[in-house]
Amino acid sequence: MENESSETGQPGESGETWAAGGPGDSWRTLAAAQQPDWPDRREAAAATRWLTQAPPLVLAAECDRLRERMAAVARGEAVLLQGGDCAETFGEATSQGVRGKLRTLLQMAVVLTHATALPVVKVGRMAGQYAKPRSSPVESRDGLTLPSYRGDAVNGAAFTEEARTPDPWRMRRMYEASATTLNLVRALTTGGFADLRQVHDWNKGFVAGSAAGRRYERIADEIDRTLAFMQACGVGLGELTSAEFFVGHEGLLLDYEAALTRPEGETGRSYAASGHLLWIGERTRDLDGAHVEYFSRIANPIAVKLGPTASADDVLGLIDRLDPAREPGRLTLVVRAGADRVRDVLPTLVEKVTAEGARVCWVSDPMHGNTFTAPSGHKTRRFDAVLDEVRGFMEVHHALGTHPGGVHVELTGDDVTECVGGGNAVRTEDLAQRYETACDPRLNHDQSLDLAFLLAEMYRERPATLTPGSRP
């Protein structure tokens, strides 16, 4: 995108930012993994100056509210449901795309609330998930080597030199696309779309031929009867006409995150104004790295992804850096060990963290540890493996008497063919039909609803001795 920072009245006219020398700046002295190599640092500086003057995408009070909700998850009084695209693209920041993901998450939340009788904290993997870490900085095809695609925030997916050259002005496009998505989410969740009386409408087009859809309809019928009874008794339904919904993304691109960090005047705390909840990825959780330093200085609720190699010492070190006061709701640990490892890896981590008195949220990411390449060359995931990792996660917490806080999944509201299996089974030979992801494979609508029902059954199996808020 062309440099527009010099236009009259546009953000970016001032070269100074509130963060100079402050929380948004301290990470710059440390090693920052997975950052783009901007060809022109002056253009990168101009793009970040523009961002420092842009309005915040989210407000401190909203972040604080989510932190309160996450504290309930940490205490065993609520469940987290987080989901959305592996990598958002600028072209998909449309009303239809946002509605599809929101509808899917609302349906999943209804299923979980109905089964657990616990509030479900809903966080979209949306409005900022435009940058991706990569295993290699370059990609080669037919003798040509170009920079890897790092998400629309950095470069384009097309395998051409022009598309793959990192462009810092894409960070402005990321901001604008995130603003568009947030505007849609806010309009939909407060404008009637999320009204609980619409539970049947959310399922239109997905009932025929879908066992999960028909099962959902039965729950919707029960909700309809309950609401009719409440109205007949004169009970107001005001709180049921909208939904509380938050957004989050991996805080990978530190130039972007630092430029959008804002102080909150009354408390003096600083917030990442790019999203309500940000997380550190498995590849960037180095205790001495720039990401941990940046995250340690923002007041948002935050999360860290933990792969199968994460040790108890690693996790305790992260807690000391990111949640030294041991405040419920501050820190979420998202486990992505793989179905074959989760039952071996997780118990020690939970036991050690619990013994330290840390009140973290434990969440399962059953997607990233279960990826393989099909004979067709498509990256995919087996629904059974995804489900087995969730089951292993739940089994460990049930055995230890701790609260399995929820799930973090990559999903879409569309009828894609990217993950194999599920109730309305996608076969490996079907993958090419609608393989539309910009990066990793996502659960489609039916698979997402299948997962919600199966997860609900696991919560119902919670030992009678484990009640909300209990501790081992």
Secondary structure, 3 states (H helix, E strand, C coil): CCCCCCCCCCCCCCCCCCCCCCCCCHHHHCCCCCCCCCCCHHHHHHHHHHHHCCCCCCCHHHHHHHHHHHHHHHCCCCEEEEEECCCCCHHHCCHHHHHHHHHHHHHHHHHHHHHHCCCEEEEEECCCCCCCCCCCCEEEECCEEEECCCCCCCCCCCCCHHHHCCCCCHHHHHHHHHHHHHHHHHHHHHCCCCCHHHCCHHHCCCCCCCHHHHHHHHHHHHHHHHHHHHHHCCCCCHHHCCCCEEEEEECCCHHHHHHCEEECCCCCCEEECCCCEEEECHHHCCCCCHHHHHHCCCCCCEEEEECCCCCHHHHHHHHHHHCCCCCCCCEEEEECCCCCCHHHHHHHHHHHHHHCCCCCEEEECCCHHHEEECCCCCEEEEHHHHHHHHHHHHHHHHHHCCCCCEEEEEECCCCCCCCEECCCCECHHHCCCCCCCCCCCCECHHHHHHHHHHHHHHHHCCCCCCCCCCCC
